[in-house]
C-alpha cells in the first residue's frame, strides 16, 4: 500500500502490511489480515491505535467519527467506542446489554439496529 501526495505526486509513505486503507469519518483505517484494523496517521502511515478485537463499523457516510462495536465470544453485551481524527485511542461510550449492528455516529449520538429489528439512539457528551 502506498500513499501519494495528490498535489505533487510524490510518495509520502508505504507499507507492506496493509491490504486496504479506508477514510472513515476523517479517520484513516488500514486493514491488514490477519492482524485486523488499525487507525493510521495519514502523514506517516504509523499506527495510531489498534482496532483489533472490535467489530469496527466502516461507515464513510458520517463525518463525526468511527463507531467500534466490541463483543466477546459467548457474551451478548456490546461495547461501543467512538474514534475521531487526531485522537490517541477510541473513546469508550458504554456497554449495551445486547447485540447491536449497523451503527452510525452523529455529533452527540449513536444509532444502532437492535434485536427486534428496531433502532436505538444513545446520546453522549
C-alpha positions as CSV (number, residue, x, y, z in Angstrom):
1,X,0.0,0.0,0.0
2,X,1.4,3.4,-1.0
3,X,0.2,6.9,0.0
4,X,0.8,9.5,-2.7
5,X,0.7,13.3,-2.2
6,X,-2.1,14.4,-4.5
7,X,-0.6,17.9,-5.0
8,X,2.9,16.7,-6.0
9,X,2.5,13.1,-6.9
10,X,5.4,12.1,-4.7
11,X,5.4,9.0,-2.4
12,X,4.6,10.0,1.2
13,X,4.8,6.6,2.8
14,X,4.3,2.9,2.0
15,X,3.6,-0.3,3.9
16,X,3.7,-4.0,3.0
17,X,1.4,-4.7,6.0
18,X,-1.9,-3.3,4.8
19,X,-4.3,-4.9,2.3
20,X,-6.6,-1.8,2.1
21,X,-6.9,1.7,3.5
22,X,-10.2,3.5,4.1
23,X,-11.0,7.1,5.0
24,X,-13.8,6.7,7.6
25,X,-15.2,9.8,9.3
26,X,-11.9,11.6,8.7
27,X,-10.0,8.7,10.2
28,X,-7.6,6.7,8.1
29,X,-8.1,2.9,8.8
30,X,-5.8,0.2,7.5
31,X,-6.9,-3.4,7.1
32,X,-4.1,-5.9,7.5
33,X,-5.1,-9.5,7.7
34,X,-4.9,-11.4,9.9
35,X,-4.0,-8.6,12.3
36,X,-7.2,-6.7,11.6
37,X,-7.9,-3.0,11.6
38,X,-5.8,-0.1,12.9
39,X,-6.1,3.7,12.7
40,X,-3.1,5.2,10.9
41,X,-1.6,8.6,10.7
42,X,-2.2,9.9,7.2
43,X,1.0,11.8,7.1
44,X,3.3,8.9,8.1
45,X,1.3,5.7,7.9
46,X,2.3,5.0,11.5
47,X,-0.3,3.1,13.5
48,X,-2.1,5.4,16.0
49,X,-4.2,2.7,17.7
50,X,-5.3,-0.8,17.1
51,X,-8.9,-1.6,16.4
52,X,-8.3,-5.4,16.5
53,X,-10.8,-7.4,18.6
54,X,-13.6,-5.0,17.7
55,X,-16.2,-5.3,15.0
56,X,-15.5,-1.9,13.6
57,X,-18.1,-0.3,11.6
58,X,-16.6,1.3,8.5
59,X,-19.3,3.9,7.8
60,X,-17.9,6.6,5.5
61,X,-21.2,8.5,5.4
62,X,-20.6,10.1,8.8
63,X,-18.1,12.9,9.4
64,X,-18.5,12.5,13.2
65,X,-16.2,9.5,13.7
66,X,-15.9,5.8,13.5
67,X,-18.1,3.6,15.8
68,X,-16.3,0.5,17.1
69,X,-18.5,-2.4,18.3
70,X,-16.8,-4.8,20.7
71,X,-18.0,-8.3,21.6
72,X,-16.6,-11.3,23.4
73,X,-17.4,-14.9,22.4
74,X,-20.3,-16.2,24.4
75,X,-21.3,-12.8,25.6
76,X,-24.3,-10.8,24.1
77,X,-23.2,-7.5,25.6
78,X,-21.8,-4.9,23.2
79,X,-19.1,-2.3,24.0
80,X,-19.4,0.9,22.0
81,X,-16.5,3.2,21.3
82,X,-16.0,6.3,19.1
83,X,-12.8,7.0,17.3
84,X,-12.3,10.5,15.9
85,X,-9.5,12.1,13.8
86,X,-6.5,13.3,15.8
87,X,-7.1,11.2,18.9
88,X,-4.8,8.7,20.6
89,X,-7.4,6.0,21.1
90,X,-11.1,5.2,20.7
91,X,-13.3,6.8,23.3
92,X,-15.4,4.3,25.3
93,X,-19.1,5.3,25.2
94,X,-20.5,2.4,27.2
95,X,-21.9,-1.1,27.3
96,X,-25.2,-2.2,25.9
97,X,-26.7,-5.5,27.4
98,X,-27.4,-7.0,24.0
99,X,-26.0,-7.3,20.5
100,X,-26.2,-4.3,18.1
101,X,-25.2,-3.7,14.5
102,X,-25.3,-1.2,11.6
103,X,-24.2,1.7,13.9
104,X,-23.6,5.3,12.8
105,X,-22.3,8.2,14.8
106,X,-23.8,11.7,15.0
107,X,-22.5,14.8,16.6
108,X,-23.8,13.8,20.0
109,X,-25.5,10.5,19.4
110,X,-25.0,6.9,18.2
111,X,-27.8,5.0,16.4
112,X,-27.7,1.2,16.0
113,X,-30.0,-1.6,15.0
114,X,-31.0,-3.8,17.9
115,X,-32.9,-7.1,18.3
116,X,-36.5,-6.9,17.2
117,X,-35.5,-5.1,14.0
118,X,-35.6,-1.7,15.8
119,X,-33.3,1.2,16.1
120,X,-31.9,2.6,19.3
121,X,-30.4,6.0,19.8
122,X,-28.0,6.8,22.6
123,X,-26.7,10.3,23.3
124,X,-23.2,11.0,24.6
125,X,-21.2,14.1,25.8
